[in-house]
Amino acid sequence: MLQALKGVRVVDMSHVIAGPLASFYLAQMGAEVVKVESPHGGDVMRHGRVGEGDTPDGFVALNAGKSSAAIDIKTPEGAAAVRELARTADVFIENFRPGVVARYGLDEASIRELNPSVIYCSISGHGQQGSWSQRGAYDHVVQALTGMMMMSGDDPQGAPIKVGFPVIDVAVGMLAAMAISAALYQRARDSKGQTIDASMVQAALMLMYPNASAFLSSGAEPQRVGNRGYTGSPTADTYRCADGWLATAANTPAQFRKLTAVLGLQELCTDARALDLGAFNSDGGFVVARDLPYLRERFCASFATRSATDMEQRLNAVGVPAARVRRLGEFLREVEEGDKLPLPMLRFQQGERIVRTPGLGFRSSDMEGDAMSRRAAESLGESTGRLVRPGTAT
């Protein structure tokens, strides 16, 4: 089990996804995390499916391994109780709208007076500065604001299309965890605290990093590419097959030759109308199309009569990246049934239930994989009596 942050104490006042994911990372790496929640229902993620109490699967996935303290920060006693917890904290996390925590004396300046070396992390939609800082933010709204919605789909004049999951919430949580970890490492060297301002807008730009960098440097507006790859190669694309869809990435001339050999379309490798043969025969860089509609027509027709399952196997066998399009559940069931792709899952015993998560996104020699030795999520206020002096929480 990872113990890189053993001995680190985190007071986490965040809720929903982004902040809890940040502190989940810290908890799974050994930190003691105290989750401060309102006694009036707690984190909204506690309200899930019937029969799972106040620790539904979605809540457990983000809050396992933390202690829950139910404290009403809107009362003087409750705010004082959080300040008392902050005195001994290494990290303080909040994701309220900028200015809210200052009403209760829980802002960065107030906490730093009590604890000069604390790592204070604020997570918000638009950051702590600027006239937009007071705007509310949800994932799809930030996708719209930052242009992310106009990068999905392939019709330049078509309707916006959002990413199909809360990608920005997840990204800002991961970035906040990384920033906090770096700040803790720096503090071990210079004994100084840090203030971290992590925002959904910043996270969105990092997710679009190549495109945002291109625009900032040259003014190049990103084009919608739909289900095509980002290299511009004509056979970095997604094709309808007889039994589903197949994504291929024959980006280089060598990969293109292999793909056409499997499909029986070798003549395209010498077709000057279809390809830039000068670039193609140099074997450097990616394949450049001269007549993309013609190439798409040829490959679409060839794939249409073939099995996506069979083509996935055959193309990967010759070194052409390819994958049949799957649903998430189909993919997870498939990789669990054999040794195709061992993933370091995490398991939590939550009462009579076992809650499983995809882990932390990486494999480490210190990880126990699918071990079930980790702490589950606590019910609302389960550790209040242990962490807070009686009568001060509400």
Buried (B, 14 or more C-beta within 10 A) or exposed (E): EBEBBEEBBBBBBBBBBBBBBBBBBBBBBBBBBBBBBBBEEBBEBBEBEEEBBBBBBBBBBBBBBBBBBBBBBEBEBBBBBBBBBBEEBBBBBBBBBBEBBEEBBBBBEBBBEBBEEBBBBBBBBBBBEEEEBEBEBBBBBBBBBBBBBBBBBEEEEEEBBBBEEBBBBBBBBBBBBEBBBEBBEBBEEEEEBBBBBBBBBBBBBBBBEEBBEBBEEEEEEBEBBEBBBEBBBBBBBBBEBEEBBBBBBBBBBEBBBBBBEBBEBEEBBEBEEBBEBEBBEEEEEBBBBBBBEBBBEBBEEBBEEBBBBBBBEBBEEEEBBBBBBBEEEEBBEEBBEEEEEEEBBBBBBBEEBEBBBEBBEEEEEEBEEBEEEBEBBBBBBBBBEEBBEEEBBB
